Amino acid sequence: MTLNRRDFLTSIGIAAGAAQLGCIPRTAASVGGTRRLRSVGVQLYSLRDDAKKDLEQTLANIAAAGYKYVELLGSFNNFDMPSPKLREVLDRNGLRATSTHVGGDELDDLNKQIVWRGSVDQRVIGPMIVKADVNPFT
């Protein structure tokens, strides 16, 4: 039997409609498997306007929403909050800074970045832009 495009699309449409109406049981296999995310965090860049106004309240709101992890925003100098204060705010809210989003030029002084990130118990630095004229592998 040969299936043409029109019949194929009709079959897909009927199957999707039947699933939505409950005519076909939804199993873990039919919705993408059984893999589950163990943890999800928030990138402060997505909340930068709120964080600019009040970083402490923004972090408290993130924790209140049930998140445990945040990605800091080094390119905004973490909203001018010194690392000891930031660590205290994160700890008070039960949050962990798992990574930092930084500009490529911030990696010029890598030792400074490592010390600063270590002060907030962070292990990952992610450059958002790497200069085209710089090859970090040479």
C-alpha positions in Angstrom: 0.0 0.0 0.0 1.3 3.4 -0.9 0.5 6.3 1.4 0.3 9.7 -0.2 1.0 13.0 1.6 -2.7 13.9 2.0 -3.6 10.5 3.6 -0.5 10.7 5.8 -1.4 14.2 7.1 -5.0 13.1 7.6 -3.9 10.1 9.7 -1.6 12.3 11.8 -4.4 14.7 12.4 -6.9 12.0 13.4 -4.3 10.4 15.8 -3.6 13.8 17.4 -7.3 14.5 17.8 -8.0 11.1 19.2 -5.2 11.5 21.8 -6.6 14.9 22.9 -10.1 13.4 23.3 -8.8 10.6 25.4 -9.5 7.9 22.8 -5.9 6.8 23.0 -4.3 6.2 26.4 -1.4 8.4 27.2 1.6 6.4 28.3 5.1 7.6 29.2 6.3 6.2 25.9 3.8 8.2 23.9 4.7 11.5 25.4 8.5 11.3 25.1 9.7 8.6 27.5 10.3 8.5 31.2 13.2 10.8 31.5 12.6 13.6 34.1 14.6 16.7 34.9 16.2 16.5 38.3 16.7 20.2 38.7 15.8 23.4 36.9 17.3 26.8 37.6 16.7 30.4 36.6 19.0 32.6 34.5 19.1 36.0 36.1 19.4 37.6 32.7 15.8 36.7 32.1 14.9 38.7 35.2 17.5 41.5 34.8 15.0 44.3 35.0 13.7 43.1 38.4 17.1 42.3 39.6 18.4 45.8 38.7 15.7 47.3 40.9 16.1 44.9 43.9 18.3 41.8 43.6 17.6 40.6 47.1 13.8 40.6 46.5 14.3 39.0 43.0 16.3 36.2 44.5 13.7 35.7 47.3 10.9 35.6 44.7 12.9 33.0 42.7 13.2 30.8 45.9 9.5 31.3 46.7 8.6 30.0 43.3 10.4 26.8 44.2 13.7 27.1 42.3 16.9 26.1 44.0 19.5 27.2 41.3 20.3 30.4 39.6 22.7 31.5 36.9 24.4 34.8 37.9 24.9 37.6 35.5 28.5 38.6 35.6 28.1 40.9 32.5 26.0 43.1 34.7 28.6 42.8 37.5 26.0 40.9 39.5 24.0 44.1 39.9 26.9 45.6 42.0 26.4 43.3 44.9 29.7 42.2 46.5 30.3 38.5 46.6 30.1 38.0 50.4 26.7 39.8 50.4 25.5 37.8 47.4 26.6 34.5 49.1 24.6 35.5 52.2 21.5 36.3 50.2 21.7 33.1 48.3 22.2 31.1 51.5 19.3 32.8 53.2 17.0 31.9 50.4 18.3 28.3 49.9 19.6 29.1 46.5 22.8 27.9 44.8 24.6 29.8 42.0 25.5 27.0 39.7 27.0 29.2 36.9 27.7 32.7 35.7 27.0 34.3 32.4 29.9 36.6 31.6 31.3 38.7 28.7 34.3 37.3 26.9 36.6 40.0 28.1 35.9 39.1 31.7 37.9 36.0 31.2 41.0 38.1 30.6 41.7 38.0 34.3 40.8 34.3 34.9 42.3 34.2 38.3 40.0 37.0 39.5 37.0 35.2 38.1 37.9 31.9 39.8 38.4 33.6 43.2 35.1 35.6 42.8 33.1 32.6 41.7 34.6 30.4 44.4 33.4 32.9 47.0 29.8 32.1 46.1 30.5 28.4 45.8 30.1 28.3 42.0 31.9 26.0 39.7 31.0 27.0 36.1 31.7 30.2 34.2 30.0 30.6 30.8 31.2 33.2 28.4 28.4 34.7 26.3 30.7 36.1 23.7 34.3 35.2 22.9 36.3 37.7 21.0 36.9 36.6 17.4 40.5 37.8 17.4 41.4 35.7 20.4 42.1 32.0 20.3 41.9 30.6 23.9 43.5 27.4 22.7 46.9 28.8 21.7 
